[in-house]
Amino acid sequence: MGERARLLEPTFLKANMTTNNLDTVRRIDFDRLDMLVSERLGALKLYAQNIDKAEGGPEIHDMICRDLILPCVYTLTQFIESVKINTEDQ
């Protein structure tokens, strides 16, 4: 059984109800996550900036915008709205 499946077992959750989320967050490799997100965001940005030069017709690019770019931007917007940074203190 994988680690994620083990963590979601009802008996494990009951026994660790107060620290399950904290323990999970402690195991996140934020450096790797930052690198992967930056890499993919850069690729998405390059594609969007060069969409008129890419191979394929407008219908294909419209579907890519509908199915990939716009949902990703929406998710990023939700993230930005949920994580506020106080810039006055910086």
C-alpha positions in Angstrom: 0.0 0.0 0.0 1.3 3.4 -0.9 2.1 6.1 1.6 -0.8 8.3 0.5 -3.2 5.3 0.8 -1.9 4.5 4.2 -2.4 8.1 5.3 -6.0 8.0 4.2 -6.9 4.9 6.2 -9.7 5.7 8.7 -7.8 4.1 11.6 -4.6 6.2 10.8 -6.6 9.4 10.5 -8.4 8.8 13.8 -5.2 8.1 15.6 -3.4 11.2 14.2 -6.4 13.5 13.7 -4.6 16.5 15.2 -1.3 16.3 13.3 -2.1 14.6 10.0 -2.1 17.7 7.9 0.9 19.1 9.7 2.9 15.9 9.2 1.9 15.8 5.5 3.0 19.4 5.0 6.4 18.7 6.7 7.1 16.0 4.1 6.5 18.3 1.1 9.6 19.1 -0.9 8.8 22.8 -1.5 12.1 23.3 -3.4 11.2 20.6 -5.9 7.6 21.8 -6.1 8.8 25.4 -6.7 11.1 24.2 -9.5 8.4 22.0 -11.2 5.8 24.7 -11.0 8.2 27.4 -12.3 9.3 25.1 -15.2 5.7 24.4 -16.2 4.6 28.0 -15.8 7.5 29.1 -18.0 6.5 26.5 -20.7 2.8 27.7 -20.5 3.9 31.3 -20.8 6.2 30.6 -23.8 3.4 28.7 -25.6 0.8 31.5 -24.9 3.2 34.2 -26.1 4.0 32.3 -29.3 0.6 30.8 -30.0 0.3 32.5 -33.4 3.7 31.0 -34.5 2.9 27.4 -33.3 2.0 24.7 -35.7 -1.6 23.8 -36.1 -4.8 25.6 -36.9 -6.7 28.1 -34.8 -9.2 25.4 -33.8 -6.4 23.4 -32.2 -5.0 26.4 -30.4 -8.4 27.4 -29.2 -8.9 24.0 -27.7 -5.5 24.2 -26.0 -6.4 27.6 -24.6 -9.8 26.2 -23.4 -8.5 22.9 -21.9 -5.1 23.9 -20.6 -4.2 27.5 -20.4 -7.4 29.0 -19.1 -8.0 26.3 -16.4 -4.4 26.7 -15.3 -4.6 30.5 -15.1 -7.9 30.1 -13.1 -6.3 27.7 -10.6 -3.3 30.1 -10.2 -5.6 33.0 -9.7 -7.4 31.1 -7.0 -4.0 30.3 -5.4 -3.0 33.9 -5.5 -6.2 35.0 -3.9 -6.0 32.5 -1.1 -2.3 33.2 -0.2 -2.0 36.9 0.7 1.4 38.4 1.3 1.7 41.6 3.3 4.1 43.6 1.1 4.2 46.6 3.6 6.4 44.6 6.0 8.9 43.6 3.2 
